Amino acid sequence: MAGENVSVLFKVYCLVVMTLVAATYTVALRYTRTTSSGEMYFSTTAVCLAEVIKLFLSLGMLIKESRGFSRFKSSIVDETLSAKELLKLSVPSVVYAIQNNMAFVALSNLDAAVYQVTYQLKIPCTALCTVFMLNRSLGRLQWFSVSMLCLGVILVQWKPPEVTKVQVEQNPVIGFVAVAIAVLCSGFAGVYFEKVLKSSNQSLWVRNIQMYLSGILVTLFGVYINDGDQVLEKGFFYGYTPWVCFVIFLASMGGLYTSVVVKYTDNIMKGFSAAAAIVLSTVASVILFGLKITITFSSGAILVCISIYLYGLPKQDTSRVGQQHTEKSAKEKPITV
C-alpha cells in the first residue's frame, strides 16, 4: 500500500468520486464551450480561478490536519514557503496549466465522449513515464493492454461520430492535437508529482499548496499572454454563467481528488475509473449533444474499456513462480547415496 495505511473502502470512495467528477466535468465543459448562446468566457481565467480555489481548499485541509494554529503556522513558514520546494513544485504547475488549457481547446473541437476515449492515451504515457522516472517494470499483459488501448483510440479517431446539437464550428484535427498535448502533460506531471510525494514525508496538503501557489502565478501569466487586452477591456469574469462556475468547481475538486489518489494508491490507478467515465460521458453526449454512435466508435470505446481493465490486473510475480517451481522440483527429486 502506497503512502499511508488506508482502507480499501476509502480508496474505492476516492475513485468513485473522481469518476463522477471527471465525467461531469467533461460534459459540462463541453456544454459551456459549444452550446452557450451568450458571449464566450476566457478559458485562461477559468483555469486560474480553479487554481485559486484548490489553494484555499488545501489551506483548509491543512488547518484541519494541523489541529491548531501554531502547527499550521509552522507548516506554512517552515515547510510550505521553502524556495527550493516551491521551485521543485513549479515544474508540475507549469505542465498542469498547459494540460488544463488544452482541455478547453480539445472540448471546443471534440465531443465529450470522443475526448474521454482519446484522453485515455494518458495511461500508456503515464506507464512509460513510470518506467523511466520511477524505475518500475510492466508485465506482458500490461504492454498488451497498452497496445489494445492505442488501437481503440485509433478506431475512435478514424471516423469520429457526428453531433447534431452543437452551435459552434469545430476542427477535429485541432481537438486531437490538443488532447495529445494534454496526454503528454498528464503523464509526465502525474508521475513527477507522485515521485515528489513519495520521496518525502511532507503532508499532501503542504505539497498541494506549494504546487497551487506556483500554479496561480503560471496561470496569471497565461491570462496576460493570451487574453490580457481583452480581459482589461471586458473584465476578468466576462461571459461567466452558473454553468461556467460549476465547471471551475469541478476542475478544482478533480485536481484535489487526483492528488489524494496519487498519494494513497498509485498514479496509474487513476485510469481504472476511466471506463465508467467513458460510459457516463457517452450517455450524456447522446442526450445533450445528439451524438450519433457509430460502429467504429463503439468498437474503439469497448477496446479501450477492456484494455483499462486488463491494465489494472496485478502483474504476476514471475520470480516468485520460478522460485516455487525450483523448490517443488527439489522436493520431488530422489535422494541418492
C-alpha positions in Angstrom: 0.0 0.0 0.0 1.4 3.3 -1.1 1.7 6.3 1.2 -0.2 5.8 4.4 -2.3 2.9 5.5 -5.8 3.5 4.3 -8.8 1.2 4.0 -9.9 -0.3 0.7 -13.3 1.4 1.2 -11.6 4.8 1.3 -9.7 4.0 -2.0 -12.9 2.9 -3.7 -14.7 6.1 -2.4 -11.9 8.3 -3.9 -12.0 6.5 -7.3 -15.8 6.6 -7.5 -16.0 10.3 -6.7 -13.1 11.0 -9.2 -15.0 9.1 -11.9 -18.2 11.1 -11.4 -16.3 14.4 -11.2 -14.3 13.5 -14.4 -17.4 12.6 -16.4 -19.4 15.5 -15.3 -16.6 18.0 -15.8 -16.0 16.8 -19.4 -19.7 17.1 -20.3 -20.2 20.4 -18.5 -17.1 22.0 -20.0 -18.2 20.8 -23.5 -21.6 22.3 -22.9 -20.2 25.7 -21.9 -17.9 25.8 -25.0 -20.4 24.7 -27.7 -24.0 25.5 -26.7 -23.8 28.8 -24.9 -25.9 31.5 -26.5 -24.1 34.3 -24.7 -20.6 35.7 -25.0 -17.8 33.2 -24.6 -15.8 33.4 -21.4 -12.0 33.3 -21.3 -10.7 29.8 -20.6 -7.5 31.1 -19.2 -9.3 32.9 -16.4 -11.3 29.8 -15.6 -8.0 27.7 -15.2 -6.6 30.4 -13.0 -9.7 30.5 -10.7 -9.6 26.8 -10.4 -6.0 27.0 -9.0 -7.1 29.7 -6.5 -10.0 27.5 -5.3 -7.7 24.5 -5.0 -5.3 26.6 -2.9 -7.9 27.7 -0.4 -9.3 24.2 -0.2 -5.8 22.8 0.5 -5.2 25.5 3.2 -8.5 24.5 4.8 -7.4 20.8 4.8 -4.0 21.7 6.2 -5.7 23.6 9.1 -7.8 20.6 9.8 -4.8 18.3 9.7 -2.6 20.6 11.9 -5.2 20.7 14.7 -4.0 24.0 15.9 -2.9 27.4 14.6 0.7 27.1 15.9 1.3 23.8 14.0 -0.4 25.3 10.9 1.8 28.4 11.1 4.9 26.2 11.5 3.8 24.1 8.4 3.4 27.2 6.3 6.6 29.1 7.4 9.0 26.2 7.8 7.8 23.8 5.0 5.5 25.4 2.5 7.4 28.6 1.8 10.7 26.9 1.1 12.1 28.4 -2.1 13.7 25.1 -3.1 10.5 23.2 -2.6 8.4 25.8 -4.4 10.8 25.7 -7.3 10.6 21.9 -7.4 6.7 22.0 -7.5 6.7 24.7 -10.1 7.5 22.1 -12.7 4.2 20.2 -12.5 2.4 23.6 -12.0 3.5 24.7 -15.5 2.8 21.3 -17.1 -0.7 21.1 -15.4 -1.5 24.6 -16.5 -0.8 23.7 -20.1 -2.8 20.5 -19.7 -5.9 22.3 -18.3 -5.8 24.9 -21.1 -5.6 22.2 -23.7 -8.7 20.5 -22.2 -10.7 23.7 -23.1 -9.3 23.7 -26.7 -10.0 20.0 -27.1 -13.5 20.1 -25.8 -14.2 23.1 -28.1 -13.5 20.8 -31.1 -14.3 17.3 -29.9 -17.4 15.6 -28.4 -17.2 14.8 -24.7 -17.3 11.0 -25.3 -14.6 11.2 -28.1 -12.5 13.3 -25.8 -12.9 10.9 -22.9 -11.8 7.9 -25.0 -8.9 9.7 -26.7 -7.7 11.1 -23.4 -7.1 7.6 -22.1 -3.9 7.7 -24.1 -2.6 9.2 -20.8 -2.4 5.6 -19.5 0.4 4.4 -21.8 2.0 7.8 -21.5 1.9 7.5 -17.7 3.1 3.9 -17.9 6.2 5.0 -19.9 6.9 7.8 -17.5 6.6 5.4 -14.6 9.1 3.0 -16.2 11.7 5.7 -16.9 11.1 8.0 -13.9 10.2 5.6 -11.1 12.2 2.6 -12.4 9.2 0.3 -12.4 8.5 -2.5 -14.9 5.4 -3.5 -16.8 4.3 -7.1 -17.4 3.4 -8.6 -20.8 -0.3 -8.2 -20.1 0.1 -4.5 -19.3 2.0 -4.0 -22.6 -0.6 -5.9 -24.4 -3.4 -3.7 -22.9 -1.5 -0.6 -23.8 -1.4 -1.7 -27.4 -5.1 -2.5 -27.3 -5.9 0.9 -25.9 -4.0 2.6 -28.7 -5.8 0.6 -31.2 -9.2 1.5 -29.6 -8.3 5.3 -29.8 -7.3 4.9 -33.4 -10.7 3.4 -34.2 -12.5 6.2 -32.4 -10.5 8.9 -34.3 -10.7 7.0 -37.6 -14.2 8.3 -38.2 -15.4 10.4 -35.2 -19.2 10.3 -34.6 -21.3 13.3 -35.6 -23.1 15.6 -33.2 -26.3 17.5 -34.1 -26.8 19.9 -31.2 -23.6 22.0 -31.3 -23.8 25.7 -32.2 -20.1 26.4 -33.0 -17.7 25.4 -35.7 -15.3 22.6 -34.8 -12.0 21.4 -36.0 -11.3 17.7 -35.0 -7.6 18.0 -36.0 -7.0 20.8 -33.6 -9.0 18.9 -31.0 -6.9 15.8 -31.4 -3.6 17.8 -31.2 -4.8 19.5 -28.0 -5.7 16.1 -26.5 -2.3 14.7 -27.5 -0.5 17.6 -25.7 -2.8 17.2 -22.7 -2.0 13.5 -22.6 1.8 14.1 -22.6 1.4 16.7 -19.9 -0.8 14.4 -17.8 1.7 11.5 -18.0 4.7 13.5 -17.1 3.2 15.8 -14.4 1.4 12.9 -12.7 4.4 10.7 -12.3 6.6 13.7 -11.4 4.2 14.7 -8.6 3.9 11.1 -7.4 7.7 10.9 -7.2 7.8 14.1 -5.2 5.1 13.0 -2.8 6.6 9.6 -2.1 10.2 10.8 -1.8 9.5 12.8 1.3 7.4 12.8 4.5 5.7 16.1 3.9 2.0 16.4 4.1 0.0 16.0 0.9 -1.7 19.4 1.6 1.7 21.1 2.0 2.7 19.8 -1.4 -0.6 20.9 -2.9 -0.2 24.4 -1.5 3.3 24.6 -2.9 2.1 23.5 -6.3 -1.0 25.7 -6.4 1.0 28.8 -5.3 3.2 28.3 -8.4 0.1 27.4 -10.4 -1.6 30.7 -9.7 1.5 32.6 -10.9 1.8 30.5 -14.0 -1.9 30.7 -15.0 -2.0 34.5 -14.3 0.9 34.8 -16.7 -1.1 32.7 -19.2 -4.1 35.1 -18.8 -1.8 38.1 -19.5 -0.2 36.5 -22.6 -3.3 35.0 -24.2 -6.2 37.3 -23.2 -4.6 40.3 -21.5 -6.0 43.0 -23.6 -9.5 41.5 -23.7 -9.5 40.9 -20.0 -8.6 44.5 -19.3 -11.3 45.7 -21.7 -14.2 43.3 -20.8 -13.3 42.1 -17.3 -11.9 39.0 -15.7 -15.3 37.4 -15.2 -16.6 38.3 -18.7 -19.1 35.6 -20.0 -19.3 33.8 -16.7 -22.6 31.9 -16.1 -23.6 29.4 -13.4 -22.5 26.6 -15.7 -19.1 28.1 -16.0 -18.8 28.4 -12.3 -19.8 24.8 -12.0 -17.1 23.8 -14.4 -14.5 25.7 -12.4 -15.7 24.0 -9.2 -15.5 20.5 -10.8 -12.0 21.3 -12.1 -10.9 22.2 -8.5 -12.4 19.1 -7.0 -11.0 16.9 -9.7 -7.5 18.2 -9.1 -7.7 17.6 -5.3 -9.1 14.1 -5.7 -6.4 13.3 -8.2 -3.8 14.3 -5.6 -5.4 12.1 -3.0 -5.5 9.1 -5.3 -1.8 9.6 -6.2 -0.9 9.8 -2.5 -2.8 6.9 -1.1 -2.9 4.5 -4.1 -0.9 4.7 -7.3 -0.8 7.3 -10.1 -1.8 4.8 -12.8 -4.9 3.8 -10.7 -6.5 7.0 -11.9 -7.1 5.1 -15.2 -9.2 2.4 -13.5 -12.2 4.7 -13.2 -11.9 5.8 -16.9 -14.1 3.1 -18.3 -17.1 4.2 -16.2 -16.4 7.8 -17.1 -16.4 6.9 -20.8 -19.8 5.3 -20.4 -21.3 8.2 -18.5 -19.9 10.7 -21.0 -21.3 8.8 -23.9 -24.8 8.6 -22.5 -24.7 12.3 -21.6 -23.4 13.2 -25.1 -26.2 11.3 -26.8 -28.8 13.1 -24.7 -27.3 16.6 -24.6 -25.4 16.9 -27.9 -27.1 14.5 -30.2 -24.1 12.2 -30.5 -24.6 9.5 -33.2 -23.0 6.3 -32.1 -21.1 4.6 -34.9 -19.7 1.0 -35.2 -16.1 2.3 -35.2 -16.7 4.5 -32.1 -18.4 1.6 -30.2 -15.6 -0.8 -31.1 -12.9 1.6 -30.1 -14.6 2.5 -26.9 -15.1 -1.2 -26.0 -11.4 -1.9 -26.7 -10.3 1.0 -24.5 -12.5 -0.1 -21.6 -11.3 -3.7 -21.9 -7.7 -2.6 -22.1 -8.1 -0.4 -18.9 -9.5 -3.4 -17.1 -6.6 -5.7 -18.2 -4.0 -3.0 -17.3 -5.4 -2.9 -13.8 -4.9 -6.6 -13.2 -2.0 -7.3 -10.8 1.3 -8.2 -12.6 2.4 -11.8 -12.0 5.5 -12.2 -9.9 7.5 -14.4 -12.3 10.5 -14.6 -9.9 8.3 -16.0 -7.1 6.7 -18.5 -9.5 10.2 -19.6 -10.6 11.3 -19.9 -7.0 8.3 -22.1 -6.2 8.9 -24.3 -9.2 12.6 -24.8 -8.1 11.5 -25.7 -4.6 8.9 -28.2 -5.9 11.5 -29.8 -8.2 14.0 -30.2 -5.3 11.4 -31.9 -3.2 10.4 -34.3 -6.0 14.0 -35.2 -6.9 15.0 -38.6 -5.4 17.9 -38.6 -3.0 20.8 -40.9 -4.0 23.5 -42.1 -1.7 
